[in-house]
C-alpha cells in the first residue's frame, strides 16, 4: 500500500511527530507556515496538520486536490474555510479540551495580574522606585468580587471552578446552554445584560462565530458596570478593539488583559501601549503539558480519520458533542446500506426522501444517519467524489430533498430507521432497517414485503410471482453456473401474489447469467449489487 502523505505545517511535540514517523501507512512531510513549499507539498497531501497561524482558505485548498483531512492543533477553526472544505469532502477536525487547563490557568494569571497591577509594580521597582508609587499601585482583591464568565465551555468551566475557590461570585452566560445546565449550584446563569451590569471582572471564553463576532461592541461596553475589568483569552474578534480602548481612556473600564488580537501579530492594535492594558502574545495554551497532549491527540485524530477508524471532534460532520463514533458507526452503516439498496431498486432518480427514526438510541444520531443515507444513495453514482462530509451538499445540488416524518408503515421494532423514497416518475419505495444486538445491520421491510437479511456482500434482489418451483429453478440455474448461495430470504405480500427475494452469493452473476435469470417467466425483476463498507 502506498503511504499516505501527511503535511505538518506547525510545531508539534516530539511524541506527536514520533506517532507519524512510526505509522507505516503514512509518509511524513514538514513545511513552515507561509513558505512556498507548503503549497508544493499540498499537491500530493492527503492529510494536513496546522495551528491557527496558517490560513487554510479556498485559495490554499486549490493547491490540495487530494486532501482528505485537515487537523487543527487547537479549538477555534476561524482560520479554516470550513465551507469550502465541506464542499470538497475534506474532514476538518480540532482538539477541544486539550489546552483547557492551560488556557484557564492563563486567564487566572491575567486576572490576578490585572487586579493587583503586577506589571506596573514590577516596572516601578525595576526603575528604582520603592514606596513612592505604593498608593498608585494599590490593587483589588478577588474575594467578594463578581466575575462574569461569557461562554461556559471547557475553558469557561476551568475558570469558574478556580474563581469559586478565590471566594468570588460567579455569573455565567452562554447562549448555547440552558440556564439550568451548570451543575454547580454556586454558579448563577444570567442574561448578557445582567452579566455586564453586575460584574467587576468579565472573562471572555466564546468561540468566534457570526453571532459572537464583535459581541462586545461599543453599545455593549456602555452597559458594563463602570470600573470593571475585561479579560480576553478567546479570540480578538469577539470584541471591538477600538471600543475597548475608548472605554479605557474614558474610565468606563479600569483595566484590560488580553492574550488575543483580531490580527496576529497585532500590528496597529489600539490596545498596545495603553497603561491599563496587560497583553501577552497568544500564550494561553503554551504549556509543555498542553502542547504534548495537543500534539499526540491531533496526530491520533488525523490518522484515525484517514484510516476511517474514528471521526471524533470533526467539526463538519453532524454529530452532537460527545457522541461516540463507536456508537454511531453501526447505525450509519445500516443507513448507508439502505441508500445503496434503494439505488439498486430505483428505476428513476430519487427526488425526495422522508425519514423516520424510532428509539431512544437514535435521538442523537438523526443528522449523521441522514448523511449516511444520502451517502449510500449517491455512492454508486459519484464514487469517491462523495463522503460523509459532502453528501448533503451534493444531494442538494442534485435536487434531492430530505425531510423528517412520522407514521411510516414499517415494522414494529424498538429501534428502527424507516425511509420513504419518491422517485422522479412518482414511484415510491419504503424501506425499514434495524440492528441485531446493536451491531449487525438488517433490512426488515421493503415496500409491502416483510423480510430479514444482512445488507452486506454480493446481493441478488429478485422480484417474482409466488408459485411452486421458484426456489428449485433459480437454485438449479445458479448451481449450473457454479454460483454458490450463502443465504436466501423471501418475503411475500400474500399467498399466490408477488414475492421479493434477496440472495447473498459468493460471487456475482455475469451479465449473461443475469439475463437468463431475468427471462424466467415468473421473474418480475432481478438486480444485483455489492455492498462492502
N, C-alpha and C positions, 0 to 999 in steps of 0.2 A: 504494500500500500504506500502511495506517495505521501510523504509527510505534509501536514497542513501548515502553511506559512502563517505565523503569528508575529505581528509587529508590536513591539513595546516602545512607545514614544514618551516615556516618563521614567522617573527613578523608582525602582521597586526594591524592597529589602532582599537580601541575598537568598533567603528561604523561598521567596516567591519566584525569583529567577531560576532557582535550582529545580523547582517543580516543572518549569517549562523545559529546562535542559534535559531532564530525565524522561520527559514524555516522548516515547518512541514515535508517536503519530504526529509530532509537531516539529516544525522547523523554525527555530527562534531567530528573529531579526530585530535589530535595535536601531532607533532613529531618534534624533533630538528634535524637540518641538521647533517648528519654524524652518528647519533645514529642508532643502530641496530633495534630499534623499528620502524624506518621508513619503512624498508623492510617488517617487520611483518605486519604493518598496511596497506601496499600497497596490500597485498594479497587479501583483500576484497574491496579495494577502487575503486570507480568509478570516483572520482574527486581528483585532486592534485593541490595545490597552493604552488608555490615556488618563490624564487628570484634567482638571478644569482649565488649565492654561493652554490647551490645544483646542482650537475651534474646528470641530468636525461639522462643517457646513456643507451645503449642497455642492459647492464648487469642489471641495476636497473629496467628497464622495464620488464625484465623476471620475476620479483617478483610481477608484477601487471597485472595478467591475465584478470581482469575485468575493467581496467582503460579505461575511455571514454574521459576524458577531462583533459588537463594539462593547468593550468593558471599560466602565468609568471607575477609576480608583477614587471614589468619593460618593457623594449623595446627589446634590442638585445637578440636573442634566441640562442646564441652561446653555452650555457650550456645544451641545449636540443638536443637530437638526433632526429631531425625532420623527417629524412628519415625513421627511424625505427618506429616512432610514426605514420607516414602516412601509412606505410605498415600494421600496426596493426589497422588502422582506428581510431586512437586516435586524437582528436581535440587538437591543440596547439593554445592558444590564449594569446595575450600580451596586454599591456596597453600603446599604444603610446599616447603621448601628456600630460599625467597626471603630469609628472615631468619636462616638457619642460621649464617652467619659472624658476623652482628651478635650473635646470642644466645650463640654460642660465645665470642666475644671478651668479652662482658659477664661471662660465667661466669669467664673468666680474670681479669678485673679484680676481681671479688669474691674470687676465690681468693687473689690477691696481697694485696689489701687486708686480708683476714681473717688471712692468715698473718703479715703484718707490722704489724698493729694500726694501720693508717694513719689511720683516723678518730680514734682516741684520741690519736695523736701530733699530728695536726692541731689537735684541740681543745685539747690541752695547751699547744702553742705559742701558740695564739690567746689563751689565758688568761694568758699571761705566764711560763709555766714553761719552763725550758731543760734543765739537766742533772738536776734533781731527780727527774724521772719516768723517767729512762733505763732503770733496771732493770725497772720495771713495763711499759715499752713494748717490751721485747725480744720479737722475733717468732721465727718458724721459717722455715728455708729450704725451698724446694720440692725442690731437688736431693736425690736419695736417698730422698725420701719416697714413700709408696704412695698412689695415688688410685684409688678405686673408682668407676667410671662406671656408673651404674644406668640403662640404656636406651641402646642403641647405634644410634640413628637418625642423622639428618643432623647435629643439634647435637652429639650424643654423639661423633660422628666428629671434628668440628672440635676439640672439647675434647681428645680423646685425642691427636690429632696434635700439638697445641701443648704438652700436658703431657709428651710424649716429648721435645720439644725442651728442656724445662726439666730433663731428666735424671730424671724421675720414673718409678717403676714403675707401669704402668697395668693395673689389673684391670677386666674388662668383664663385666657381667651383663645379659642381655636374654632374657626367657622366649620371645621370638618369633623368635630366631635360633638356628641350630645352634652348638654350641660351637666348631666349626672354621671358622665363617664369617668372622670378622675377618681381612682379608687381610694385615695387618701382623703378622708373627710376634713383634714386640716386645710385642704386646698379649696378655694372658692371660685367656681366657674362664673364668669360675669360677661356682660356685653362689652364691646370695644370701647364705647364712650365711658362706661363705668370704670373700666380699667385705666383709661387715660386720665380721668379726673381724680382718681383716688391714689395713684401710685407715686411713691417717692423715687423709685427706680423702675425703669421699663427695659426689659431684655427681649430682643427680637430673635425668634427661632422658627420663622416660617420659610418654606421653600419659595423660590421665585416662580410665580405663575402669572398669568394675565390678571388674575384677581388680586394678587399681592404686590404687583409692581407699583411702587410709589404709594403704598397703602398709608404710609406716614408722610403725607404731603403738608403743605402749609396750613390747610384748613384743619387737618387732624392734629397738627402740632399745637395749634391755638387752643385746642381742647385739653391739652396736657396741663396738669397741675403746675403752677408756677414754681420754679426752683427744682423741678425734677431732673433726674439724670438718665440718659439713654445709653444702652449698651447694644451693639450690633455685631454678632458673630455669625449671622445667617447669610445675607447677600447684600451687596452695596446698593442694589437697585430697589430694595423694598422700602427705602425711604428716599426723600428728595434731599440730596446733599446740601443744596443751596438753602433750602428752607430750614434745615437743621442748623447751618452756620448762622443764618439770620437770627434764629431763635437764641443762639448762644450770645450773639452780640447785643441783643435786646434785653437779655437777662431772663427771658422766658424759661430757658434751660440753664441749669447750674453747671452741667458738665456732660461730656460725651466720650464714650470709649468705643472704638471700632477696630475690627480686625479685617474688614472687607470694604471694597470700594466698587462703584459701578464700572470703572475702568481700571484694570490692573496690568502693569504698575499704574498708580494713581496720579498721572500727570495732570496738573492743574486743579487738583481737588481743593475746594474752598475750606475743607476742614483741616488740612495740614498746615501747621504753624500757629493755629489758634491756641491761646494759653489754656483754655478749659477743655482741650481735646487730648485724649490719650489714644494713640494709634499704634497698631502692630501690623507687620507685613504678612497677613494671612497665615498665621502660625497656629491657629486654633486646633488643628488636628495633627500638629507636628510634634508628636512624641515618639520615642523609639517603640513603645508598645503598640501604639495605634498604627504606625507605619508597618510593623511586622504583621499585625492582624489583617490590615487592609490589603497588603501585598499578596499574602497567601490566599485570602478569600477571593479577590478578584481573579487571580490566576485559576483557582479551582472552578469558579463560576464560568469563566470563558471556556475552559477545557470541557466541562460538563455540557455546556450549551452546544459546542461544536460537535461533540460526540452524541448529542441527543439524549443524554442520561438525565439531565435535570435542567429546569429553567427557573430557578429561584431568583428573585429580585429582578426579573425582567420588567422594565418599565413600559414597554409597548406590547405586552401580552396581557389579555384582560383577566388577570387573576386578582381576587381580593387579597389585600395584605395578609400574610400568614397562611395562605392556602398551600399545603404541601404538594409538590409535584407528584410524589408517590401516590397521594390520594386522588389527584385529578387525572392522572395518566390513564387508568383503566377505563374511566368513563369517556375520556377524549378518544381513546382507541375505538370504543363502541360507536360513538357518533361519527368518527371518520369512516368506519366500515359501512355504516348506514348510508352515508353520502356516496360511497363508491358503488354500492349495490343499486342505489337509485339511478346512477348514471348508466349502469348496465341495463336496467329495465326501461328507462325512458326512451321513447322514440322521437321526442322533441326536446328542445332545450328547456331547462327548468326556469320558470319565471317568478315563482312565489313559493316561499317555504314558511309554513306555520308550525311552530314547535311548542310542545308542552312537556314540562319536566315535573315528575311526581316523586316525592320522597324527600325527607329532611336532608339527606346527604347531598342532594343536588342543589340546595338553596344557594350555596356559594359558588356553584360551578356553571351557572346559566350562560354567562358570556363565553368562557372557554369552550364549553360544549358546542355552542352555536358556531364558534370559529372552526372547531374541528369538523363539524358537519359540512360547512362551506368548503373546507379544505378537501374533504372527501369527494364532494361534487365536482370541484374544479381540477383535482389532481389528474384524472385521466385525460383531460383536455390540455392543460397547461404544463404538466410535468413538473420539473424542478423550478419553474418560474413561481409557483405558489407554495407558501408555507403557512404556519400558524400565525405569522406576523402580518402578512399582507393579504390573507384570504378575504377579509371583509372589504378591503379597498378594491380588490379585483372583482369580487362579486357585485359590488355596487356599480362598477364601471360597465359590467355586462348586463345591467338592468335587473339583477336578481334581488327581489325584495324578501326581507326576513322579518317575521313578527312572532311574538309570543301569543299563545291562545290557550283556551281551556275547553275541556269536554270532548277531546278527540276519542273516537270509538276504538280504543285499543285495549289490550289485555289488562287484567287486574293484578298488578304486581306492586310490591312495596316501593321499589324504585324503578322508574320506567322513563325512558326517553321516547316520546311519540312525535312523529313528524307527518305533516300533510303537505304533499308537494303538488303544485299546479304547473302543468307543462304549457308550452306555448300554444298548442292547439286546443287547450281546455281540458285535456285528460288529467285525471287526478290519481295520485298514488299515496296510500297511507302505510306507514311502517312503524313498528314498535320494537324497542330493544331494551335489554336489561343486562345485568351482570350476574353470573353464577358465583356464589361465595365471594362476591365483591371483587372478583378478579377477571373471570373469563367472560368475554362478550358473547351474547346470544341474541339472535333475531327471533322474536316470538310472534310477530304478525306482519304479514304483507297483504294489504287490502283486506279481503274477507277471509283470508286463509290463516288459521292458527297453525303455527309451525314453530320449530325449535331447532336452530342449528348454529354452529360456531362459524362466524363470517370471516374465516381465515383460510388461506391456502388456495388451491386450484378449485374453483367452484363452477358448476354447471347448473344453471337455473332453467327449468323446463316447465312450461305450462302445457297441460294435456287434458283429455277427457277421462273421466273416471269410468274405466271399463276393465274387464279381466284381461290379463296378458301383458299389461304395460310394463310391469317390472321385469317379466321374463324376456320380452323382446328387446327392451333397452339394455338389460344386463347382457344378453347374448351379443348384441351389436358391439358393446364395449369390450367384451371378452374376446370376440373375433379379431379385434384390433389391438389386443394386449394392453388395454387401458384398465387399470385396477381401480375399484371403487372403495374408498376409505369409509364413507358414510352415505346414508340415503335417508332423507327426511321429506315426508309428504304431508301436505295439508289440503283438505278438500272443503269446498263450500257446502256441499250437500251430497248424499249418495247418488251416484249416477250423473252428477254435474261436472264441474270443472275441478281440476286439482292444480296445485303448484308444488313442484318437487325441486329440492336443492340437493345435488350430489357433490361430495368432496372427492376429487380424483387425485391419483398420484401423478398424473401428467395430463396436459391439455389435449383435447382433440385437435386433429388437423382440420384445416378448413374443409377439406373434402369429407371427412368423417362427420363434421358438424352438419354439413348439408344433407348427408344421408339421414341423420337423425331428424332433422327438420322436415324431411319429406315423408316421414311416417304419418299415416292417416290420422292417428289420434293425437299427434303433437300440434299444439297451437303456436308455440314459440319456443325457442331454445337459444340461450345466450350463455357465454362463458366469460369468466374474468378471474384474475389472480389478485389476491389481496395479501401483501406482505408488509407489515408495519414494523 
